[in-house]
Amino acid sequence: MNEERYYDEIPYRSKIFKESLPENSYIAGLLYGVNGVLPDKARVLEIGCGVGANIISFGLNHPKSKLVGVDLSSKQISMANELKKRLGTKNIEFIKKDILEIDKKFGEFDYIIAHGVYSWVSDDVKRAIFKIFKECLSENGIAYLSYNTYPGWKGKEILRDIMLYRNGEVSSNNKIELGFDTLRHLKNNALDGVIKKVIDDNYDDLIKRNPSYIMHEYFESINSPNYFHEVASCAKDSGLNFLCEADWQSSIFPPVNENLNNALKAESKGDRVRFEQFIDFIVNKTFRRTLFTKAKPKDEVNIEFSNLDKFFVSGNFIYDNTNRVYKNAQTNTIMPKGMGKLFDKLSEIYPSNLSVGEFISELKTSKSDEEIREFYTNLAYLLCSKKVDFSIYKKELLNDIPKKPKLGKNSIELVKFIKEYDGIVSFFSPLYDNIQLNSDCDYELLPLMDGTRDIEELASELVNLEKSGKFNFIIEDMVVEDESKIESMAKAYVKDKVDLLFKFGFLV
């Protein structure tokens, strides 16, 4: 089976990879002294774009940007163009193209994204990806590359080998079923040793994964992980420098104690690639999302307090009276002390964000210079640790749930597309989050959130859907038949769904 036929048979589910997008890369550049192009005016290329959800979400937020998505699959490019048409994005071009055919004549881009491609192609295509970075990336441009890594994938390769061995030329769905059956048998019967440990460590997570993910990782003809230093070496040979991980927290705060951190720094002699490779050995790293640039980044993060004023920040927090600390309401992470006024204000306007500069100007009227410096220090820590959402753009969203909830037109069109194409794309938010939909009822319920119905009326519509046989409410594996119970469960479901949609910025 050739590669295009393979992807046409099992299209990879298209969703948002928030840390691959230019806003994230731009901030990473600032942290390490690289001044990239502002995302709202950027030229962006995505290699292996699939159905295009990732850059479509970005294009909707930044209509003045210019975006190009390329993919080998004509089927996925066709669906990407259909989704683009339905959502009215006019600043994106989707092109069926082989990576090997792209060179400097294709154009120059400020950000290039290659997610879920590098480890699943032949060596000549890997080289071609770095050739694209070299020839098509602008002077201060930033490239994002995701890939499977050793040493962590050494163990996962055992699972892949076992499942591939069990399967011959059978259909895709049967491959997954037979592969899992083999792993289940070995999990229950294998003797203590490496194979049993690898299966025990990975089986429960594996069986929860989407079929397209399993096919992509475990049944493609190629899955060729690399050590980080190998990828960084290819980048260097192409005139690129390692910037940091897209999740820069792991680069700034490596998950080791201070003594080991100092020892590794001494061993690495200032070589950041060597240092991070040692970290990969320690944590058994399986996957990386790395940023590269033609520019020369600083060796360490150096944040000017005045630069923090340019950011906007958002978050939702609760105060733990028992422990007398603020916590992130989503992650339960303990927040730094002395910032309660900010956390209260952010929670008040959530999910919108506020200007750091404006907030601190107001804070200066009641705080000493020393307190302001401490506040800046804590803010820099929150940025580097990703414990709070930072943006370079103002985001004004609803701060209260309206009596009659209303989804934006694009969100309703997206739900219809997801239903029609059997979940080929995620339900993505204006804030770049992927939201799981219940296909049994959400495909019918969400389009009804057009601002003409309140919670009670939406719940009544959901009850009607249940009565029509679209779905059933279940308690302890039993179908609920009591009408009053069905009505109360419908209302609770609608309320929870509306709360979720509000939290992620869907309501208008």
N, C-alpha and C positions, 0 to 999 in steps of 0.2 A: 504494500500500500504506500503510495507516495504521500508526502507531507500534507499537501493541500487536501487530498481525499480524506486523510486521517482527521484533520481539523473540521472538515465539513461533516463527518460522521458524528464526532463528539465535540461540538463547539465548546470552548472554554467559557464558563460563566463570566460575564463582564461585570466588574464592580469597581468601586473607588479604592484606590491605594493612596490614601491621603498624604503620606510622607513622600510619595513620588512626585507630587505636584509642585509647580514653580514657587508658590508661596513658601512652602517648607524649605526648598532649596535656596531661595533668596535669603531667608533668615539664617540658614546654616552658613552661607557665604559671609554675611555680616559678622557672625560670631568669630570667623577666622580671617577677617580682614579682606574679603573679596566682595567688591561692590558689583553685584550682578544687575541685569536690567530689571526694572520694575515689572512684576508679573502682568499687570493690566495692559502693558504695551508690548509684551514679549512675543517673539516668534518661537513656537513650541512644536517639536516633532516627537511623536510617540511611535516607537518601533514595536510591532506586534500588538496593535491596538485592539484586536478582536472586534467586538460589537461597539466599542467606542465610548462606553460609559465614563471611563476615567477622564478623558479630555473633554467630553461633552459637558460634564459637570463643571469643569474649569471654564469652558467657553461660555456657559450660561452666566457665570459670575463676572466674566471679563470680556464683554462683547468687542472691545477694541484690540484684543490680542488676535494673533493669526496662528491657526493651529493646523497641523497636518498629521493624519494618522495613516500608517501603512500596515498592511497585513498580507500574508500569503494566501489566505482563504477568501475566495470570491464570495462565498456564502456569507461570511461574517462581515465583509465590507458592504455587501448589499443590505444586511440588517442594520449596520451602522449608519448608512445613508438614509434608511427609512426612519430610524430613531431621530437622527439629526433633523429630518424634514418635519416630523411630528412635533418636536420641541422648538422648532423655529430658530435653530442656531445657524447663523449665516457666515460665521467666521471660521468654519472648520471644513477641511477638504479630506475626504477619505479615499485612499488610493490602494488598489491591489498591486502589490509590488514585492519582488524578491529582494531581500536584504542585500544580496550580492550585486544588485544592479544600482544601488545607491552610491553616489559619489558627490564631490563638491559641486557639480552642476545642479544637483537637486536643490541647493539653496543653503543659506546660513541660518542657524537657529541659536537662540539664547538659552534654551533649555531643551535637552533631549532625554526622553524617558524610554527605558528598555526594561520593563517588568515582566518576569516570567518567560524570558526568552533564552538568555545566555547559556544556562545549564542544559538546555534541551535541544541544542543544535550542534552540528558538526564543528570541528576545529576551524575549518575555513570560514564558516559563518561567524564564529566567535571573533576571528581576526577581522572580519568585515565590519562587525559592530564597532570595534575600536577604530577602524579606518573611518567610519562615519563620524565618530566622536572627533577624530583628528581633523577631518576635512570640513565638517559641517557645523562645528561648534564655534560660536563667536568668541571674541578675545577674552571676555570675562564670563563666558558661558559656563553652565554647570550641567553635567551629565549624571543621570541616575541609572544605576545598574543593580538589578537584584539577581541573586544566584544561590544555588545550593553550595554548602561548604563542607569540607573536611575540617576536623575529624568527625563531626557529628553524623555526617551521612555515611560513614563507614558502616555503622550499625544498621541504618535504614536500607543500605544496599543489600543486606542479607534478606530482608523482607521482600524487596523487589526481586531478587534472584529466585526466591522460593516461589513467589506467585507467577513469575514468568515461566518457570520450569513446569508448573502444573498446567499451564495453558498452551494450547496449540492455536490453530486458525479457527477460533470461535468468535462469536459476536462480542461486542464491547461489554454489554450488560452481563453476559455469562462469564466473561473474564473476571469481573469484579467478584461475582458470586462464588466462583470456583476458587479464586485467590483467597478470599476471606475464609472459605471453608477449610482450606489447607492450613491457614494460620491458626484457626480455631482448634483444629485437630492437634497441631504441634503444641499449642499453648497448654492443652490438657494432657499431652502424652510425652513431650520431649523431656529428656533427662536434663538435670541441672548442668548449665554450661552457658556459653556465649549466646547460642541461638535462643534458648529459653528466656534468658534475661532480656534480649533485644525484643522478643515478641511480648513478654510481660510488660516491658516499658512503653510499648507503642500501640498495642492492639486496641485498647479501649478508645484512644484518641482516633485511631485510623477508621474504625467502623462508623464514627459519627460524621466523617467528612463527606462533602459533596462528590457524587460520582465523577464529575468532570475533573475535580482535583485528583482523585485516585488514578484516573486514566492518565492525566498529565504527568504525575510524579512516578507512577509505578509501572505503567504499561506502554509508555512511549518507547520507540526504538532507541532513543538516546536520552539518557539522564546522566550527565557527566559533571559531577561536582568538582570544585577546585579548592585548594587552600587559598586563603586570602592573599598571601604574599605572591602567589602565582598571578592572580588577577591584577594586583597592584603593579607587578612587573610588566604585564602587557600594557597597562595604562601608561607607565613611564616610557616604554618603547614607542608609544604613540604621542609623546609630548604632553602627557597629562599628569597632573599631580593629585594625590589623595587629599581630599578636602576633609571629610569626616563621614561617619555613618548618617544616613537620613534620620535615624533615631539618634541624634547627637548626644543624648544622655549617656549612651553606652561608651562613647568616645571620651566624654568629659569626666564621667564618674565610672571608671571601670569597676566591675563587681568583685573586687579583691580588697583585702585589708591593707592598711597603710604600709606595714612592713614589706609585704609582698609587692605592693605597688612601687615602692622605692627600689626594691631589688630588681624588678623588671625594667625600671627606667635606667638603672645603672648598667644592666646587661645590654639594653637596646642602644645606649649611647646617643640618645636624641633621635633615633630612627623610629618614627611613629608607626610605620608599617610593621617593623619587627616587633615593636611593643604590642600592637594589637593582635599579631599572629600568636604571640605567647598567651594572650588572653583567650583566644579561640581554643587553644589547647586545654586551658584550665576549665573553661565552661562547656567544652564539647559542642562548639558552635555548629549549627546545622544550616543556617541561612543568613545572608547578609543583604543589606540594601545600602550600597556605597555610592557616595558622591565624588565625582572627579571634576577637575577644572584645568584649563590651560593656564590660569593665573597662578601666582605663587602665594599660597595661603600661609598664614602665620602658624608657628608650631604649637601655640597654645591660645586658648580663648582669652581675649582681652576686651572687656566691655566698658566703654565710656558711659558714665552715668547719664550724660546729656543725650546719648543715643537712645536710651531707654524711653525718653520722653516721646519718641516718634512712634512707639508701639501702641496698639490697642489690646486690651486684655479682657478675658471673659471667664466665667466659671460660676458654679453653684456650690455653696458651702453651708455646713451646719455647725453649730457650736455644741461641743460635748461638755455639758455641765459637770459631769463626774471628773473628767480629766483636765478640764479647763483649757481645752485646745479647740481650734477650728479644724474641721476635716472637710476634704473634698467630698461632696455628696455622692458623686458617681463612683469614686475609687476608694473612698474611706481613708485616703492618705492624710496623715497629720501635716498641717501647714505651719509655717514659721510664726512665731509669736510677734506681736507688735504691729500686725497688719489687719486687725479686726475691722477697722473702718472700711478698708478696701473690700474685704470679703463680704461684709454686710451690704455694701453698695452694689457689688457684682451680683449677689444673690437677688437683690431687689429688681435689677434690670434684666436678669437672665431670661433668655439666651443671648441678648444683645451684649455688645462690648462697650468699653469706655476708653477714653484717651488717657494714657499714663501721664502725659505732660499736664493736661488740664487738672487731673486729680491731684497731682503733687503740688501744683501751683496753689490749689485750695488748701492742701495739707500744710504748706509752709506758713500759713497764717496762724497756726496753733501749735506747731512743733518746732523744737530747737534744731539748729544745724546738725548737731550730732544725731538726733533722732531721724532727720531726713536722710543722712548718709547711711544709717542702719537700714532704713526703709529701702533705699536704692540697692543696698547689698543683698537684702532678702529678695528683692524683685529680680535681680540678676541671677540669683540661685534658682528661682522659680522658672526663669526662662531656660537656663541651662539644664535643669532637671526635668523639664516638660511636665511639671505638676500643675500648671495652669496654661490655658490656651492663649497664645500670643498671635497677633496678626498685625500686618502693616496697613490694614484697611478697616474703616469703620463699618460695623454691621448693625443695622437697626432692624430688629425683629419685634414681633409682638411681645409685650411683657406680661400680658394676661390672656387667658383663654376666653374668647368671645362666647356669648350665649349661644350663637349659632356658628359652630366651627366651619371654617372654610379652607380647603386646600387650594394652593395656587393652581392655575391652569396647567402648567407644565407637569406638576405632580400627578394630576388626574390623568393626563395623557400618558405619563410614564406607567401608571398602574395598568392602563388599558393595553399598552405595548407589552408589559410583562405577562399579562394574562394571555394575550394572543400568541406570544412566542415562548410560552411555557417556561417562564422564569429565566430566560437567557441573560437578562441583566438584573442587577440589584435595584431595589427601591432606594435611590440615593437622595440625600438631603442637600439643601443649599450650603450646609456646613461640612460637606464631604463625608458624611457618615452613611454606612450601609445599614438599612433597616430590614429586618426579616419580616416578610408578610406571610399571613396564614392564607394559603390558596383556597381553603374551604369557604372563607367568608370575606376576607379583606378585598379580594378582587371586585366583589359586588358592593361592599360597604363603603370603601373609601371614595369612589366616584359620587356617592350621595352626599359627601361633605362639601357641598357647593354654597354654603352660607344660607340655605333656606330652611334648615332643620336644626332644632336644638337636640340636646342629649336624649331626652325622652322620645322624640320623634325618630331619631336615628336608631335607638334601641328597639322601637316598634318595627322599624324596617328590618332589623336583624332577626327579630322574632318571626316575621313573615318569611324571611329566607330559610329559617330553620323549619318552618311548617311546610315549605315547598319541597323539602328534601335535599336542599343544597348541602346541609351539614347537620350534625347533632351536637348538643352539649353532652359532655361525658363527665361522670363522677365515678372514680374507682372502677374504670373499665365498663361502667354501666351507662346506657343511654338514659338521659334525664327525660321523663315524660310528664312530670308535674308542671302545669302551665305557669303557676306563680313562680316556681323555681326557675323555669326557663326565662321568664320576664326579668327576674332579678339578676340572673347570670348575664343576660343580654345587656342590661344597663351597666353592669360592672365592667363588662368587656369593652363596651363603647367608651366609657369614661377612661379606662386605662389606655385605650388606643389613642384617644384624643390627647391625653396627658403626654403620651410618648411623642406624638406628632408635634405638639407644642414645644417640648423639650429640645427637639432636634431642628426647630426652625421651619417646619413645613407650613404652619398656619399663616394665613394672610388676612 
